[in-house]
Amino acid sequence: MPEIELCLAPSVQMERIEEVVRTIRFMMPRIELRYVIGRDGRTVHFACESVDTLTLSSAVVMLKQLLRPLGELR
């Protein structure tokens, strides 16, 4: 299960994160995407799951592209 950590830029609101998650879930309904906000309120942890490896890889790439403008990815 791939995991992505995003350190949010100071100007980013959580609504933007929720918008990205809704977009991924709409475009790839077979992907299970979960996210947890860290205690500091500026770190978001994402986890993706799917039975189809190709779909999972595509979802991770799309998620990274949509999140890149919002902060620093790890």
Helices and strands as residue ranges (DSSP letters): E 3-8, H 14-27, E 32-37, E 43-49, H 53-67, G 68-70, E 71-73
